[in-house]
Amino acid sequence: MDSYPPSHRQNGNGMDIRALQDDELMAQARDWRQRALRGEKDARGLAHELECEVRRRFPRNNAPHALPPIQLLGAVPQTPQRRWKPW
């Protein structure tokens, strides 16, 4: 089931975002984001749509990363402190 409204499948430029190959989608998303950052008037909306499609195709793994084992304070090796030399 498609969760996007029909307006998100094609943008104002007539580009069918869903029909783009993965490499072309990534390149277009980068290009339009750069245009938006340079201040091009209508680039922000298209950059956002392209980036949404990238996130839809390549979802991030939300599984929590394994944490390193916890060491108790008494078990942590302490480095010897250097002595102060008066001269």
Biopython code that builds the backbone (N, CA, C, O; Angstrom):
import numpy as np
from Bio.PDB.StructureBuilder import StructureBuilder

atoms = [
    (1, "MET", "N", (0.848, -1.182, 0.000)),
    (1, "MET", "CA", (0.000, 0.000, 0.000)),
    (1, "MET", "C", (0.885, 1.234, 0.000)),
    (1, "MET", "O", (1.829, 1.320, 0.785)),
    (2, "ASP", "N", (0.598, 2.165, -0.850)),
    (2, "ASP", "CA", (1.380, 3.384, -0.987)),
    (2, "ASP", "C", (0.926, 4.398, 0.055)),
    (2, "ASP", "O", (-0.256, 4.734, 0.121)),
    (3, "SER", "N", (1.861, 4.888, 0.871)),
    (3, "SER", "CA", (1.501, 5.835, 1.921)),
    (3, "SER", "C", (1.637, 7.281, 1.462)),
    (3, "SER", "O", (1.251, 8.191, 2.196)),
    (4, "TYR", "N", (2.173, 7.515, 0.271)),
    (4, "TYR", "CA", (2.343, 8.865, -0.230)),
    (4, "TYR", "C", (1.139, 9.279, -1.064)),
    (4, "TYR", "O", (0.586, 8.460, -1.798)),
    (5, "PRO", "N", (0.727, 10.534, -0.963)),
    (5, "PRO", "CA", (-0.331, 11.008, -1.853)),
    (5, "PRO", "C", (0.198, 11.067, -3.284)),
    (5, "PRO", "O", (1.413, 11.121, -3.475)),
    (6, "PRO", "N", (-0.670, 11.059, -4.293)),
    (6, "PRO", "CA", (-0.218, 11.057, -5.682)),
    (6, "PRO", "C", (0.687, 12.223, -6.032)),
    (6, "PRO", "O", (1.506, 12.092, -6.942)),
    (7, "SER", "N", (0.578, 13.360, -5.352)),
    (7, "SER", "CA", (1.408, 14.520, -5.674)),
    (7, "SER", "C", (2.883, 14.253, -5.411)),
    (7, "SER", "O", (3.740, 14.935, -5.973)),
    (8, "HIS", "N", (3.195, 13.273, -4.567)),
    (8, "HIS", "CA", (4.587, 12.996, -4.243)),
    (8, "HIS", "C", (5.250, 12.078, -5.259)),
    (8, "HIS", "O", (6.468, 11.905, -5.221)),
    (9, "ARG", "N", (4.494, 11.496, -6.152)),
    (9, "ARG", "CA", (5.097, 10.605, -7.140)),
    (9, "ARG", "C", (5.756, 11.385, -8.259)),
    (9, "ARG", "O", (6.760, 10.945, -8.821)),
    (10, "GLN", "N", (5.200, 12.536, -8.585)),
    (10, "GLN", "CA", (5.784, 13.399, -9.595)),
    (10, "GLN", "C", (5.882, 14.791, -9.012)),
    (10, "GLN", "O", (4.992, 15.251, -8.297)),
    (11, "ASN", "N", (6.975, 15.447, -9.329)),
    (11, "ASN", "CA", (7.127, 16.801, -8.827)),
    (11, "ASN", "C", (6.715, 17.792, -9.904)),
    (11, "ASN", "O", (6.243, 17.387, -10.967)),
    (12, "GLY", "N", (6.883, 19.055, -9.652)),
    (12, "GLY", "CA", (6.505, 20.084, -10.604)),
    (12, "GLY", "C", (7.320, 20.067, -11.880)),
    (12, "GLY", "O", (6.895, 20.634, -12.886)),
    (13, "ASN", "N", (8.480, 19.431, -11.863)),
    (13, "ASN", "CA", (9.329, 19.372, -13.048)),
    (13, "ASN", "C", (8.947, 18.222, -13.957)),
    (13, "ASN", "O", (9.570, 18.044, -15.003)),
    (14, "GLY", "N", (7.955, 17.441, -13.600)),
    (14, "GLY", "CA", (7.542, 16.314, -14.417)),
    (14, "GLY", "C", (8.399, 15.078, -14.213)),
    (14, "GLY", "O", (8.245, 14.100, -14.944)),
    (15, "MET", "N", (9.297, 15.097, -13.236)),
    (15, "MET", "CA", (10.168, 13.956, -12.960)),
    (15, "MET", "C", (9.397, 12.938, -12.117)),
    (15, "MET", "O", (8.856, 13.285, -11.067)),
    (16, "ASP", "N", (9.347, 11.705, -12.567)),
    (16, "ASP", "CA", (8.701, 10.643, -11.798)),
    (16, "ASP", "C", (9.743, 10.079, -10.832)),
    (16, "ASP", "O", (10.607, 9.293, -11.222)),
    (17, "ILE", "N", (9.650, 10.488, -9.577)),
    (17, "ILE", "CA", (10.661, 10.130, -8.583)),
    (17, "ILE", "C", (10.729, 8.624, -8.380)),
    (17, "ILE", "O", (11.818, 8.068, -8.233)),
    (18, "ARG", "N", (9.590, 7.964, -8.370)),
    (18, "ARG", "CA", (9.567, 6.519, -8.137)),
    (18, "ARG", "C", (10.222, 5.737, -9.277)),
    (18, "ARG", "O", (10.681, 4.615, -9.066)),
    (19, "ALA", "N", (10.273, 6.319, -10.489)),
    (19, "ALA", "CA", (10.838, 5.619, -11.644)),
    (19, "ALA", "C", (12.358, 5.743, -11.714)),
    (19, "ALA", "O", (12.991, 5.052, -12.513)),
    (20, "LEU", "N", (12.955, 6.609, -10.894)),
    (20, "LEU", "CA", (14.408, 6.794, -10.932)),
    (20, "LEU", "C", (15.122, 5.561, -10.397)),
    (20, "LEU", "O", (14.667, 4.929, -9.444)),
    (21, "GLN", "N", (16.242, 5.228, -11.020)),
    (21, "GLN", "CA", (17.102, 4.166, -10.508)),
    (21, "GLN", "C", (17.746, 4.667, -9.218)),
    (21, "GLN", "O", (17.806, 5.874, -8.983)),
    (22, "ASP", "N", (18.225, 3.753, -8.389)),
    (22, "ASP", "CA", (18.779, 4.126, -7.084)),
    (22, "ASP", "C", (19.928, 5.128, -7.208)),
    (22, "ASP", "O", (19.962, 6.127, -6.488)),
    (23, "ASP", "N", (20.876, 4.861, -8.127)),
    (23, "ASP", "CA", (22.023, 5.766, -8.280)),
    (23, "ASP", "C", (21.577, 7.149, -8.742)),
    (23, "ASP", "O", (22.064, 8.167, -8.251)),
    (24, "GLU", "N", (20.650, 7.169, -9.688)),
    (24, "GLU", "CA", (20.152, 8.446, -10.196)),
    (24, "GLU", "C", (19.385, 9.196, -9.110)),
    (24, "GLU", "O", (19.492, 10.418, -9.008)),
    (25, "LEU", "N", (18.619, 8.478, -8.306)),
    (25, "LEU", "CA", (17.882, 9.097, -7.207)),
    (25, "LEU", "C", (18.839, 9.751, -6.220)),
    (25, "LEU", "O", (18.621, 10.885, -5.792)),
    (26, "MET", "N", (19.896, 9.036, -5.861)),
    (26, "MET", "CA", (20.869, 9.582, -4.905)),
    (26, "MET", "C", (21.562, 10.818, -5.489)),
    (26, "MET", "O", (21.764, 11.810, -4.788)),
    (27, "ALA", "N", (21.924, 10.753, -6.773)),
    (27, "ALA", "CA", (22.585, 11.887, -7.416)),
    (27, "ALA", "C", (21.648, 13.094, -7.487)),
    (27, "ALA", "O", (22.063, 14.221, -7.219)),
    (28, "GLN", "N", (20.392, 12.858, -7.847)),
    (28, "GLN", "CA", (19.418, 13.952, -7.921)),
    (28, "GLN", "C", (19.182, 14.563, -6.537)),
    (28, "GLN", "O", (19.095, 15.783, -6.401)),
    (29, "ALA", "N", (19.080, 13.716, -5.515)),
    (29, "ALA", "CA", (18.863, 14.220, -4.152)),
    (29, "ALA", "C", (20.028, 15.098, -3.718)),
    (29, "ALA", "O", (19.820, 16.166, -3.141)),
    (30, "ARG", "N", (21.263, 14.651, -3.993)),
    (30, "ARG", "CA", (22.444, 15.457, -3.652)),
    (30, "ARG", "C", (22.437, 16.781, -4.414)),
    (30, "ARG", "O", (22.674, 17.843, -3.837)),
    (31, "ASP", "N", (22.159, 16.705, -5.722)),
    (31, "ASP", "CA", (22.178, 17.894, -6.566)),
    (31, "ASP", "C", (21.137, 18.916, -6.113)),
    (31, "ASP", "O", (21.440, 20.103, -5.988)),
    (32, "TRP", "N", (19.917, 18.457, -5.868)),
    (32, "TRP", "CA", (18.861, 19.387, -5.474)),
    (32, "TRP", "C", (19.083, 19.932, -4.072)),
    (32, "TRP", "O", (18.702, 21.070, -3.797)),
    (33, "ARG", "N", (19.690, 19.151, -3.169)),
    (33, "ARG", "CA", (19.997, 19.674, -1.835)),
    (33, "ARG", "C", (21.055, 20.769, -1.945)),
    (33, "ARG", "O", (20.972, 21.782, -1.250)),
    (34, "GLN", "N", (22.051, 20.572, -2.814)),
    (34, "GLN", "CA", (23.064, 21.609, -3.015)),
    (34, "GLN", "C", (22.428, 22.881, -3.579)),
    (34, "GLN", "O", (22.763, 23.987, -3.154)),
    (35, "ARG", "N", (21.520, 22.724, -4.525)),
    (35, "ARG", "CA", (20.821, 23.887, -5.082)),
    (35, "ARG", "C", (20.038, 24.616, -3.992)),
    (35, "ARG", "O", (20.038, 25.846, -3.937)),
    (36, "ALA", "N", (19.376, 23.857, -3.131)),
    (36, "ALA", "CA", (18.603, 24.467, -2.047)),
    (36, "ALA", "C", (19.520, 25.206, -1.084)),
    (36, "ALA", "O", (19.184, 26.293, -0.614)),
    (37, "LEU", "N", (20.671, 24.623, -0.790)),
    (37, "LEU", "CA", (21.605, 25.276, 0.125)),
    (37, "LEU", "C", (22.195, 26.546, -0.481)),
    (37, "LEU", "O", (22.569, 27.467, 0.246)),
    (38, "ARG", "N", (22.280, 26.599, -1.809)),
    (38, "ARG", "CA", (22.766, 27.804, -2.485)),
    (38, "ARG", "C", (21.681, 28.868, -2.592)),
    (38, "ARG", "O", (21.957, 29.991, -3.014)),
    (39, "GLY", "N", (20.453, 28.529, -2.216)),
    (39, "GLY", "CA", (19.386, 29.522, -2.182)),
    (39, "GLY", "C", (18.461, 29.520, -3.380)),
    (39, "GLY", "O", (17.679, 30.456, -3.550)),
    (40, "GLU", "N", (18.526, 28.493, -4.219)),
    (40, "GLU", "CA", (17.615, 28.428, -5.364)),
    (40, "GLU", "C", (16.179, 28.350, -4.849)),
    (40, "GLU", "O", (15.877, 27.585, -3.934)),
    (41, "LYS", "N", (15.317, 29.138, -5.438)),
    (41, "LYS", "CA", (13.982, 29.381, -4.883)),
    (41, "LYS", "C", (13.155, 28.117, -4.643)),
    (41, "LYS", "O", (12.666, 27.920, -3.530)),
    (42, "ASP", "N", (12.987, 27.269, -5.632)),
    (42, "ASP", "CA", (12.087, 26.124, -5.497)),
    (42, "ASP", "C", (12.807, 24.803, -5.266)),
    (42, "ASP", "O", (12.184, 23.746, -5.364)),
    (43, "ALA", "N", (14.087, 24.832, -4.964)),
    (43, "ALA", "CA", (14.856, 23.594, -4.845)),
    (43, "ALA", "C", (14.585, 22.856, -3.538)),
    (43, "ALA", "O", (14.732, 21.635, -3.486)),
    (44, "ARG", "N", (14.200, 23.558, -2.498)),
    (44, "ARG", "CA", (14.039, 22.922, -1.190)),
    (44, "ARG", "C", (12.963, 21.844, -1.199)),
    (44, "ARG", "O", (13.170, 20.760, -0.654)),
    (45, "GLY", "N", (11.828, 22.125, -1.804)),
    (45, "GLY", "CA", (10.728, 21.161, -1.828)),
    (45, "GLY", "C", (11.084, 19.892, -2.579)),
    (45, "GLY", "O", (10.788, 18.789, -2.121)),
    (46, "LEU", "N", (11.722, 20.049, -3.740)),
    (46, "LEU", "CA", (12.105, 18.885, -4.524)),
    (46, "LEU", "C", (13.205, 18.099, -3.816)),
    (46, "LEU", "O", (13.195, 16.868, -3.824)),
    (47, "ALA", "N", (14.149, 18.806, -3.207)),
    (47, "ALA", "CA", (15.202, 18.117, -2.455)),
    (47, "ALA", "C", (14.584, 17.281, -1.340)),
    (47, "ALA", "O", (15.011, 16.153, -1.096)),
    (48, "HIS", "N", (13.592, 17.826, -0.673)),
    (48, "HIS", "CA", (12.924, 17.101, 0.408)),
    (48, "HIS", "C", (12.216, 15.855, -0.124)),
    (48, "HIS", "O", (12.311, 14.784, 0.476)),
    (49, "GLU", "N", (11.511, 15.988, -1.239)),
    (49, "GLU", "CA", (10.811, 14.833, -1.819)),
    (49, "GLU", "C", (11.793, 13.739, -2.223)),
    (49, "GLU", "O", (11.552, 12.558, -1.974)),
    (50, "LEU", "N", (12.901, 14.134, -2.846)),
    (50, "LEU", "CA", (13.909, 13.151, -3.254)),
    (50, "LEU", "C", (14.517, 12.460, -2.038)),
    (50, "LEU", "O", (14.716, 11.246, -2.050)),
    (51, "GLU", "N", (14.810, 13.226, -0.993)),
    (51, "GLU", "CA", (15.392, 12.642, 0.214)),
    (51, "GLU", "C", (14.400, 11.718, 0.916)),
    (51, "GLU", "O", (14.802, 10.706, 1.490)),
    (52, "CYS", "N", (13.118, 12.051, 0.879)),
    (52, "CYS", "CA", (12.099, 11.153, 1.451)),
    (52, "CYS", "C", (12.082, 9.825, 0.707)),
    (52, "CYS", "O", (11.955, 8.768, 1.325)),
    (53, "GLU", "N", (12.209, 9.873, -0.608)),
    (53, "GLU", "CA", (12.231, 8.644, -1.402)),
    (53, "GLU", "C", (13.489, 7.829, -1.104)),
    (53, "GLU", "O", (13.435, 6.600, -1.055)),
    (54, "VAL", "N", (14.626, 8.510, -0.904)),
    (54, "VAL", "CA", (15.861, 7.807, -0.533)),
    (54, "VAL", "C", (15.657, 7.094, 0.794)),
    (54, "VAL", "O", (16.037, 5.932, 0.937)),
    (55, "ARG", "N", (15.058, 7.780, 1.772)),
    (55, "ARG", "CA", (14.826, 7.154, 3.080)),
    (55, "ARG", "C", (13.823, 6.013, 2.984)),
    (55, "ARG", "O", (13.926, 5.037, 3.728)),
    (56, "ARG", "N", (12.851, 6.122, 2.075)),
    (56, "ARG", "CA", (11.885, 5.041, 1.900)),
    (56, "ARG", "C", (12.563, 3.805, 1.312)),
    (56, "ARG", "O", (12.284, 2.679, 1.725)),
    (57, "ARG", "N", (13.451, 4.022, 0.352)),
    (57, "ARG", "CA", (14.122, 2.886, -0.291)),
    (57, "ARG", "C", (15.212, 2.284, 0.584)),
    (57, "ARG", "O", (15.437, 1.074, 0.554)),
    (58, "PHE", "N", (15.880, 3.111, 1.351)),
    (58, "PHE", "CA", (16.998, 2.649, 2.173)),
    (58, "PHE", "C", (16.756, 3.021, 3.631)),
    (58, "PHE", "O", (17.390, 3.943, 4.145)),
    (59, "PRO", "N", (15.850, 2.318, 4.302)),
    (59, "PRO", "CA", (15.563, 2.672, 5.698)),
    (59, "PRO", "C", (16.767, 2.367, 6.588)),
    (59, "PRO", "O", (17.506, 1.407, 6.369)),
    (60, "ARG", "N", (16.928, 3.195, 7.570)),
    (60, "ARG", "CA", (18.004, 2.954, 8.543)),
    (60, "ARG", "C", (17.567, 1.864, 9.494)),
    (60, "ARG", "O", (16.384, 1.725, 9.803)),
    (61, "ASN", "N", (18.522, 1.101, 9.949)),
    (61, "ASN", "CA", (18.239, 0.043, 10.901)),
    (61, "ASN", "C", (18.055, 0.686, 12.272)),
    (61, "ASN", "O", (18.994, 1.265, 12.817)),
    (62, "ASN", "N", (16.866, 0.588, 12.822)),
    (62, "ASN", "CA", (16.577, 1.200, 14.116)),
    (62, "ASN", "C", (16.884, 0.282, 15.287)),
    (62, "ASN", "O", (16.572, 0.614, 16.431)),
    (63, "ALA", "N", (17.492, -0.869, 15.018)),
    (63, "ALA", "CA", (17.842, -1.787, 16.100)),
    (63, "ALA", "C", (18.926, -1.141, 16.959)),
    (63, "ALA", "O", (19.875, -0.563, 16.430)),
    (64, "PRO", "N", (18.792, -1.236, 18.261)),
    (64, "PRO", "CA", (19.814, -0.631, 19.122)),
    (64, "PRO", "C", (21.149, -1.341, 18.956)),
    (64, "PRO", "O", (21.216, -2.561, 18.809)),
    (65, "HIS", "N", (22.193, -0.551, 18.982)),
    (65, "HIS", "CA", (23.534, -1.113, 18.868)),
    (65, "HIS", "C", (23.921, -1.762, 20.191)),
    (65, "HIS", "O", (23.499, -1.323, 21.260)),
    (66, "ALA", "N", (24.718, -2.798, 20.104)),
    (66, "ALA", "CA", (25.167, -3.483, 21.317)),
    (66, "ALA", "C", (26.074, -2.539, 22.108)),
    (66, "ALA", "O", (27.000, -1.941, 21.562)),
    (67, "LEU", "N", (25.794, -2.423, 23.374)),
    (67, "LEU", "CA", (26.608, -1.571, 24.232)),
    (67, "LEU", "C", (27.853, -2.322, 24.674)),
    (67, "LEU", "O", (27.819, -3.543, 24.822)),
    (68, "PRO", "N", (28.948, -1.610, 24.884)),
    (68, "PRO", "CA", (30.146, -2.287, 25.381)),
    (68, "PRO", "C", (29.901, -2.793, 26.797)),
    (68, "PRO", "O", (29.074, -2.232, 27.515)),
    (69, "PRO", "N", (30.604, -3.839, 27.207)),
    (69, "PRO", "CA", (30.396, -4.363, 28.562)),
    (69, "PRO", "C", (30.749, -3.319, 29.619)),
    (69, "PRO", "O", (31.677, -2.527, 29.450)),
    (70, "ILE", "N", (29.994, -3.337, 30.705)),
    (70, "ILE", "CA", (30.208, -2.389, 31.796)),
    (70, "ILE", "C", (31.239, -2.959, 32.757)),
    (70, "ILE", "O", (31.162, -4.121, 33.156)),
    (71, "GLN", "N", (32.211, -2.117, 33.125)),
    (71, "GLN", "CA", (33.214, -2.533, 34.103)),
    (71, "GLN", "C", (32.949, -1.785, 35.408)),
    (71, "GLN", "O", (32.673, -0.586, 35.405)),
    (72, "LEU", "N", (33.036, -2.497, 36.501)),
    (72, "LEU", "CA", (32.870, -1.865, 37.801)),
    (72, "LEU", "C", (34.078, -0.994, 38.097)),
    (72, "LEU", "O", (35.171, -1.247, 37.590)),
    (73, "LEU", "N", (33.883, 0.037, 38.922)),
    (73, "LEU", "CA", (34.975, 0.963, 39.199)),
    (73, "LEU", "C", (36.178, 0.275, 39.828)),
    (73, "LEU", "O", (37.318, 0.641, 39.542)),
    (74, "GLY", "N", (35.943, -0.707, 40.672)),
    (74, "GLY", "CA", (37.062, -1.412, 41.286)),
    (74, "GLY", "C", (37.832, -2.264, 40.292)),
    (74, "GLY", "O", (38.996, -2.588, 40.528)),
    (75, "ALA", "N", (37.207, -2.628, 39.195)),
    (75, "ALA", "CA", (37.848, -3.492, 38.211)),
    (75, "ALA", "C", (38.561, -2.710, 37.116)),
    (75, "ALA", "O", (39.290, -3.297, 36.316)),
    (76, "VAL", "N", (38.365, -1.397, 37.066)),
    (76, "VAL", "CA", (39.001, -0.589, 36.029)),
    (76, "VAL", "C", (40.460, -0.376, 36.404)),
    (76, "VAL", "O", (40.747, 0.110, 37.498)),
    (77, "PRO", "N", (41.381, -0.728, 35.527)),
    (77, "PRO", "CA", (42.795, -0.514, 35.849)),
    (77, "PRO", "C", (43.103, 0.980, 35.905)),
    (77, "PRO", "O", (42.682, 1.752, 35.043)),
    (78, "GLN", "N", (43.838, 1.364, 36.928)),
    (78, "GLN", "CA", (44.199, 2.766, 37.085)),
    (78, "GLN", "C", (45.668, 2.941, 36.741)),
    (78, "GLN", "O", (46.517, 2.146, 37.143)),
    (79, "THR", "N", (45.946, 3.982, 36.000)),
    (79, "THR", "CA", (47.342, 4.272, 35.669)),
    (79, "THR", "C", (47.975, 4.974, 36.862)),
    (79, "THR", "O", (47.332, 5.790, 37.522)),
    (80, "PRO", "N", (49.219, 4.660, 37.134)),
    (80, "PRO", "CA", (49.872, 5.328, 38.267)),
    (80, "PRO", "C", (50.017, 6.823, 37.984)),
    (80, "PRO", "O", (50.315, 7.237, 36.864)),
    (81, "GLN", "N", (49.795, 7.623, 39.039)),
    (81, "GLN", "CA", (49.900, 9.069, 38.875)),
    (81, "GLN", "C", (51.363, 9.473, 38.888)),
    (81, "GLN", "O", (52.173, 8.920, 39.632)),
    (82, "ARG", "N", (51.683, 10.442, 38.054)),
    (82, "ARG", "CA", (53.065, 10.917, 38.011)),
    (82, "ARG", "C", (53.339, 11.787, 39.229)),
    (82, "ARG", "O", (52.495, 12.565, 39.672)),
    (83, "ARG", "N", (54.521, 11.631, 39.743)),
    (83, "ARG", "CA", (54.930, 12.455, 40.887)),
    (83, "ARG", "C", (55.407, 13.814, 40.395)),
    (83, "ARG", "O", (56.017, 13.930, 39.333)),
    (84, "TRP", "N", (55.121, 14.818, 41.174)),
    (84, "TRP", "CA", (55.563, 16.160, 40.838)),
    (84, "TRP", "C", (57.024, 16.308, 41.211)),
    (84, "TRP", "O", (57.438, 15.951, 42.314)),
    (85, "LYS", "N", (57.793, 16.832, 40.287)),
    (85, "LYS", "CA", (59.219, 17.052, 40.555)),
    (85, "LYS", "C", (59.427, 18.534, 40.863)),
    (85, "LYS", "O", (59.026, 19.386, 40.071)),
    (86, "PRO", "N", (60.043, 18.854, 41.993)),
    (86, "PRO", "CA", (60.191, 20.260, 42.373)),
    (86, "PRO", "C", (61.169, 21.024, 41.477)),
    (86, "PRO", "O", (61.142, 22.255, 41.484)),
    (87, "TRP", "N", (62.013, 20.365, 40.720)),
    (87, "TRP", "CA", (62.943, 21.104, 39.850)),
    (87, "TRP", "C", (62.951, 20.610, 38.471)),
    (87, "TRP", "O", (63.682, 21.134, 37.631)),
]
sb = StructureBuilder()
sb.init_structure("model")
sb.init_model(0)
sb.init_chain("A")
sb.init_seg("    ")
for serial, (resi, resn, name, xyz) in enumerate(atoms, 1):
    if name == "N":
        sb.init_residue(resn, " ", resi, " ")
    sb.init_atom(name, np.array(xyz, "f"), 0.0, 1.0, " ", f" {name:<3s}", serial, name[0])
structure = sb.get_structure()
